[in-house]
Amino acid sequence: TLSVTDDPLLRDPFRGMGPEVDFLPFADGRALEAATFRSAAAVIVEPIQSMGGVRMADHAWYRRLIERAHAGGCLVIFDEIQTGLGRTGRWFFSGDEGIVPDLLTLAKGLGSGIPVAATALRADLTASLKPHDLGSTFGGGPTAMAAVLATLEVLDTEDCIAV
């Protein structure tokens, strides 16, 4: 994951250890239109840039990003670790105004302080998964799952989500 951060202090020590990563300037329409996405497996975007100054793009930019990435044959991943689970007033930033990524990542707020993370995929992407394709040596522990369940119950039943 450090290979895809835009912080060179964190990224540079790992340069060359994995696949090449290209960066697209956030919310830059010209750069988006110039990008081909043909050599990319996926585009990862944090919909509201946290370390980047708590910035977000116009909704049309996200929709165009998804459209251009799909045209180039790659998936779109939204990192909703900090924006998901009600932090924007909705369950997720994505899904609003036609902004639908292929995958999204969740953590932090999902377990209310208990370390846990999740990846959600579009239903059609799960069709190709077979048993044991995804695994974790610590995944699904009862304490973490109880925290997730309690968090989701509180968010749902105590009107924590505005919309």
C-alpha positions in Angstrom: 0.0 0.0 0.0 2.9 2.4 0.5 3.7 2.1 -3.2 0.4 4.0 -4.0 0.7 6.8 -1.4 1.5 10.1 -3.0 3.8 11.0 -0.1 7.4 10.5 -1.5 8.9 10.0 2.0 6.7 6.9 2.5 6.7 5.7 -1.1 10.3 6.2 -2.3 12.0 3.5 -0.1 9.7 0.9 -1.8 10.2 2.2 -5.4 11.0 -0.7 -7.8 9.8 -3.4 -5.4 6.4 -3.8 -7.0 4.5 -2.7 -10.1 5.0 0.8 -11.5 2.5 3.3 -10.1 1.5 6.4 -12.0 -0.2 9.3 -10.3 -2.9 11.5 -11.7 -3.3 15.0 -10.2 -6.5 15.0 -8.1 -9.4 16.8 -9.6 -7.4 17.9 -12.7 -9.7 17.6 -15.7 -7.0 18.1 -18.3 -4.8 15.4 -16.8 -7.8 13.1 -16.6 -8.6 13.6 -20.3 -4.9 13.1 -21.2 -4.6 9.8 -19.3 -5.1 6.6 -21.3 -5.4 4.0 -18.4 -4.5 1.3 -20.9 -1.5 0.0 -18.8 -3.3 0.3 -15.5 -4.9 -2.6 -13.6 -6.8 -0.2 -11.4 -7.3 3.4 -10.3 -7.3 4.1 -6.6 -8.8 7.3 -5.4 -9.5 8.7 -2.0 -12.7 10.6 -2.8 -12.1 13.3 -0.2 -8.3 13.8 0.1 -7.4 13.7 3.7 -3.7 14.3 3.9 -4.1 16.3 0.6 -5.9 19.1 2.4 -9.4 17.7 2.9 -10.3 18.4 -0.7 -12.9 16.9 -3.0 -13.5 17.1 -6.7 -16.7 18.1 -8.5 -19.0 15.1 -8.8 -18.6 15.2 -12.6 -14.9 14.6 -12.2 -15.5 11.3 -10.3 -18.0 10.2 -12.9 -15.6 11.0 -15.7 -12.8 9.3 -13.9 -14.8 6.1 -13.7 -15.9 6.4 -17.3 -12.3 6.9 -18.6 -10.9 4.2 -16.4 -13.5 1.7 -17.6 -12.8 2.7 -21.3 -9.1 1.9 -20.7 -10.0 -1.5 -19.2 -9.2 -0.9 -15.6 -11.2 -1.1 -12.3 -11.8 1.9 -10.0 -11.2 1.5 -6.3 -12.5 4.2 -3.9 -10.6 4.3 -0.6 -13.4 5.1 1.8 -11.5 4.4 4.9 -12.0 7.9 6.1 -15.2 8.9 4.2 -17.3 5.8 4.6 -19.8 4.9 7.3 -21.6 8.2 7.7 -18.7 10.6 7.8 -20.1 12.5 4.8 -23.7 12.3 6.0 -24.3 9.2 3.9 -23.3 5.6 4.3 -20.6 6.1 1.7 -19.3 9.0 -0.4 -19.6 6.7 -3.5 -23.1 5.8 -4.7 -24.1 9.4 -4.6 -25.0 11.2 -7.9 -24.0 8.2 -10.1 -20.6 7.8 -8.6 -20.2 4.0 -8.4 -16.7 2.5 -8.1 -15.9 -1.2 -8.8 -14.5 -1.7 -5.3 -14.3 0.2 -2.1 -12.2 -0.1 1.0 -13.4 0.5 4.6 -11.6 0.5 7.9 -11.2 2.8 11.0 -14.9 3.7 11.6 -16.0 0.2 10.7 -14.8 -1.2 14.1 -15.2 1.9 16.3 -11.5 1.7 17.3 -11.1 -2.1 17.0 -8.7 -2.8 14.1 -10.7 -4.2 11.2 -10.9 -3.6 7.5 -13.2 -4.7 4.6 -13.3 -4.5 0.8 -16.6 -4.3 -1.0 -17.0 -5.3 -4.6 -19.6 -4.9 -7.3 -21.7 -8.0 -7.3 -20.6 -9.0 -10.9 -17.0 -9.0 -9.8 -17.6 -11.5 -7.0 -18.9 -14.1 -9.5 -15.4 -15.1 -10.5 -14.2 -15.6 -6.9 -13.8 -19.2 -5.7 -13.4 -20.5 -2.2 -10.0 -19.6 -0.8 -9.3 -16.9 -3.4 -9.4 -14.4 -0.6 -7.9 -15.1 2.8 -6.5 -13.7 5.9 -4.7 -15.2 8.9 -6.6 -12.9 11.2 -9.8 -12.2 9.3 -13.2 -12.7 10.8 -12.1 -12.8 14.5 -15.0 -12.7 16.9 -14.0 -9.5 18.7 -13.6 -7.5 15.5 -16.8 -8.9 14.0 -18.7 -8.0 17.2 -17.3 -4.5 16.9 -18.4 -4.2 13.2 -21.9 -5.5 14.0 -22.3 -3.1 17.0 -21.0 -0.2 14.9 -23.4 -0.9 12.0 -26.3 -1.4 14.4 -25.7 2.0 16.1 -25.3 3.8 12.8 -28.5 2.3 11.5 -30.7 2.4 14.6 -29.7 5.7 16.1 -30.2 7.9 13.0 -26.5 8.6 12.7 -26.7 8.7 8.9 -28.3 12.0 7.7 -29.5 10.8 4.3 
